[in-house]
């Protein structure tokens, strides 16, 4: 916006790497969340339960909600959110962090 206007919409990129320290506890918590969600149809509930049991990354995705991260931010409202999770087989927690390795500017929707 070249005329000095500021958009009221802001894209906030957040990238987290989480270490699964107790896959059983994580899976149990995700299953509890799925079981307690009254909006899930039975077939979707069963599918979610199976994917959570097979993959801790999926369990984590069921427990992390971007809405929960921003509800307390004054003067702002979440307009849209998406998130995903994946296992990182080649992650080295002792390596020095390099922002260039995480292409935060990469936008699959072409807006970025």
C-alpha positions as CSV (number, residue, x, y, z in Angstrom):
1,X,0.0,0.0,0.0
2,X,2.1,2.8,-1.3
3,X,-0.1,5.7,-0.1
4,X,0.7,5.1,3.6
5,X,-2.5,3.1,4.2
6,X,-2.1,0.2,6.5
7,X,-4.2,-2.9,6.0
8,X,-6.3,-4.0,8.9
9,X,-5.5,-7.6,8.1
10,X,-2.1,-9.0,9.2
11,X,-0.7,-12.4,8.3
12,X,1.2,-13.7,11.4
13,X,3.6,-16.6,10.6
14,X,4.3,-18.8,13.6
15,X,6.4,-22.0,13.3
16,X,6.9,-24.2,16.2
17,X,8.9,-27.4,16.7
18,X,7.7,-29.5,19.6
19,X,9.3,-32.5,21.1
20,X,7.0,-35.4,21.9
21,X,8.2,-36.6,25.4
22,X,5.2,-38.9,26.1
23,X,3.4,-40.1,23.0
24,X,0.9,-42.1,25.1
25,X,-0.1,-39.1,27.2
26,X,-0.4,-36.9,24.1
27,X,-2.5,-39.5,22.3
28,X,-4.8,-39.8,25.3
29,X,-5.3,-36.1,25.6
30,X,-6.1,-35.8,21.8
31,X,-8.6,-38.7,22.1
32,X,-10.3,-37.0,25.0
33,X,-10.5,-33.8,23.0
34,X,-12.0,-35.7,20.0
35,X,-14.5,-37.6,22.3
36,X,-15.6,-34.3,23.9
37,X,-16.3,-32.5,20.6
38,X,-20.0,-32.5,20.1
39,X,-19.7,-31.0,16.6
40,X,-17.9,-34.0,15.1
41,X,-20.1,-36.4,13.2
42,X,-19.5,-40.1,14.1
43,X,-17.6,-41.1,11.0
44,X,-15.3,-38.1,11.3
45,X,-14.8,-38.8,15.0
46,X,-13.8,-42.4,14.2
47,X,-11.4,-41.3,11.5
48,X,-9.8,-38.7,13.7
49,X,-9.4,-41.3,16.5
50,X,-7.6,-43.7,14.2
51,X,-5.2,-41.0,12.8
52,X,-4.4,-39.8,16.3
53,X,-3.6,-43.3,17.5
54,X,-1.2,-43.9,14.5
55,X,0.6,-40.5,14.5
56,X,1.7,-38.3,17.4
57,X,1.9,-35.4,15.0
58,X,-1.8,-35.8,14.3
59,X,-2.5,-35.9,18.0
60,X,-0.7,-32.7,18.5
61,X,-2.6,-31.0,15.6
62,X,-5.9,-31.9,17.4
63,X,-4.7,-30.2,20.6
64,X,-3.2,-27.0,19.2
65,X,-5.7,-24.4,18.1
66,X,-4.6,-21.0,16.7
67,X,-7.7,-19.5,18.0
68,X,-6.6,-20.3,21.6
69,X,-3.3,-18.5,20.9
70,X,-4.9,-15.1,20.1
71,X,-8.2,-14.9,22.0
72,X,-6.6,-12.7,24.7
73,X,-5.1,-10.2,22.3
74,X,-6.8,-6.9,22.8
75,X,-8.0,-5.0,19.7
76,X,-7.6,-7.9,17.3
77,X,-9.9,-10.7,16.1
78,X,-8.9,-13.9,14.3
79,X,-10.2,-13.7,10.7
80,X,-8.8,-17.0,9.4
81,X,-6.4,-19.7,10.5
82,X,-4.9,-22.9,9.2
83,X,-2.3,-25.2,10.6
84,X,-0.8,-28.6,10.1
85,X,1.7,-30.9,11.7
86,X,4.4,-33.2,10.5
87,X,7.1,-35.4,11.9
88,X,10.7,-34.1,11.5
89,X,13.0,-37.1,11.1
90,X,16.0,-34.9,10.4
91,X,15.6,-32.3,13.1
92,X,18.6,-31.6,15.2
93,X,17.7,-29.8,18.4
94,X,21.4,-29.0,19.0
95,X,21.9,-27.3,15.7
96,X,22.0,-23.5,15.6
97,X,18.7,-22.0,14.5
98,X,18.8,-20.4,11.0
99,X,15.7,-18.5,9.9
100,X,16.7,-19.1,6.2
101,X,16.2,-22.8,6.7
102,X,12.5,-22.1,7.5
103,X,11.2,-20.4,4.5
104,X,8.7,-18.2,6.4
105,X,8.1,-16.1,3.2
106,X,6.9,-19.2,1.3
107,X,3.2,-18.7,0.7
108,X,1.4,-21.5,-1.1
109,X,-1.5,-19.2,-1.9
110,X,0.7,-16.8,-3.7
111,X,-0.2,-13.8,-1.6
112,X,3.1,-13.4,0.3
